[in-house]
């Protein structure tokens, strides 16, 4: 019976452990998941309009790269 008391005392109580708050999804890191399918769709949808395709594709690509640069420039973990 003494061995049971020792093993129970060795396990810390969960009530005393600090609770972590709800983690939120960082939406700014999920934007590339939206850009990945949009770029090929732009190319396919505007196949018959080469000038518009170039402008829209270039704008979307510039926005995606700008977003990436923004994340890298203002990320607190990168020094």
C-alpha positions as a Markdown table, in Angstrom:
| # | Residue | x | y | z |
|---|---|---|---|---|
| 1 | Unk | 0.0 | 0.0 | 0.0 |
| 2 | Unk | 2.9 | 2.4 | 0.6 |
| 3 | Unk | 4.1 | 2.0 | -3.0 |
| 4 | Unk | 0.7 | 3.3 | -4.2 |
| 5 | Unk | 1.0 | 6.4 | -2.1 |
| 6 | Unk | 4.4 | 7.2 | -3.5 |
| 7 | Unk | 3.4 | 6.9 | -7.1 |
| 8 | Unk | 0.3 | 9.0 | -6.6 |
| 9 | Unk | 2.3 | 11.7 | -4.9 |
| 10 | Unk | 4.8 | 11.8 | -7.8 |
| 11 | Unk | 2.2 | 12.8 | -10.3 |
| 12 | Unk | 1.6 | 16.6 | -10.3 |
| 13 | Unk | -2.0 | 17.8 | -10.0 |
| 14 | Unk | -3.4 | 19.2 | -13.2 |
| 15 | Unk | -5.3 | 21.8 | -11.4 |
| 16 | Unk | -2.1 | 23.6 | -10.4 |
| 17 | Unk | -0.7 | 23.7 | -13.9 |
| 18 | Unk | -1.2 | 27.0 | -15.7 |
| 19 | Unk | -3.9 | 26.9 | -18.4 |
| 20 | Unk | -3.1 | 28.0 | -21.9 |
| 21 | Unk | -5.6 | 30.3 | -23.5 |
| 22 | Unk | -7.4 | 29.6 | -26.8 |
| 23 | Unk | -5.0 | 29.8 | -29.7 |
| 24 | Unk | -6.2 | 31.8 | -32.6 |
| 25 | Unk | -5.3 | 31.0 | -36.2 |
| 26 | Unk | -2.9 | 33.6 | -37.6 |
| 27 | Unk | -4.8 | 34.5 | -40.8 |
| 28 | Unk | -1.9 | 36.4 | -42.2 |
| 29 | Unk | 0.0 | 33.2 | -42.7 |
| 30 | Unk | -2.9 | 31.5 | -44.5 |
| 31 | Unk | -3.1 | 34.0 | -47.3 |
| 32 | Unk | -0.7 | 31.9 | -49.5 |
| 33 | Unk | -3.2 | 29.1 | -49.4 |
| 34 | Unk | -5.6 | 31.5 | -51.2 |
| 35 | Unk | -3.0 | 32.8 | -53.7 |
| 36 | Unk | -1.9 | 29.3 | -54.8 |
| 37 | Unk | -5.1 | 28.3 | -56.6 |
| 38 | Unk | -5.9 | 31.9 | -57.7 |
| 39 | Unk | -2.8 | 32.4 | -59.9 |
| 40 | Unk | -3.5 | 29.4 | -62.2 |
| 41 | Unk | -7.2 | 30.2 | -62.3 |
| 42 | Unk | -6.3 | 33.7 | -63.6 |
| 43 | Unk | -4.2 | 32.2 | -66.4 |
| 44 | Unk | -6.9 | 29.8 | -67.4 |
| 45 | Unk | -9.9 | 32.2 | -67.1 |
| 46 | Unk | -8.2 | 35.0 | -69.1 |
| 47 | Unk | -6.7 | 32.8 | -71.8 |
| 48 | Unk | -8.4 | 34.7 | -74.6 |
| 49 | Unk | -7.5 | 38.1 | -73.2 |
| 50 | Unk | -3.7 | 38.2 | -73.1 |
| 51 | Unk | -3.3 | 41.8 | -72.1 |
| 52 | Unk | -5.9 | 41.6 | -69.3 |
| 53 | Unk | -4.3 | 38.3 | -68.2 |
| 54 | Unk | -0.9 | 39.9 | -68.0 |
| 55 | Unk | -2.2 | 42.8 | -65.9 |
| 56 | Unk | -4.3 | 40.8 | -63.5 |
| 57 | Unk | -1.7 | 38.0 | -63.1 |
| 58 | Unk | 1.1 | 40.6 | -62.5 |
| 59 | Unk | -1.1 | 42.5 | -60.0 |
| 60 | Unk | -1.9 | 39.3 | -58.1 |
| 61 | Unk | 1.7 | 38.2 | -58.1 |
| 62 | Unk | 2.9 | 41.6 | -56.9 |
| 63 | Unk | 0.3 | 41.5 | -54.1 |
| 64 | Unk | 1.4 | 38.0 | -53.1 |
| 65 | Unk | 5.1 | 39.0 | -53.1 |
| 66 | Unk | 4.4 | 42.2 | -51.3 |
| 67 | Unk | 2.5 | 40.3 | -48.6 |
| 68 | Unk | 5.5 | 38.0 | -48.1 |
| 69 | Unk | 7.9 | 40.9 | -47.8 |
| 70 | Unk | 5.6 | 42.5 | -45.3 |
| 71 | Unk | 5.5 | 39.4 | -43.2 |
| 72 | Unk | 9.3 | 39.0 | -43.3 |
| 73 | Unk | 10.0 | 42.7 | -42.6 |
| 74 | Unk | 7.6 | 43.1 | -39.6 |
| 75 | Unk | 7.9 | 39.6 | -38.0 |
| 76 | Unk | 9.1 | 40.0 | -34.5 |
| 77 | Unk | 11.0 | 36.6 | -34.5 |
| 78 | Unk | 13.3 | 37.6 | -37.4 |
| 79 | Unk | 16.1 | 39.8 | -36.2 |
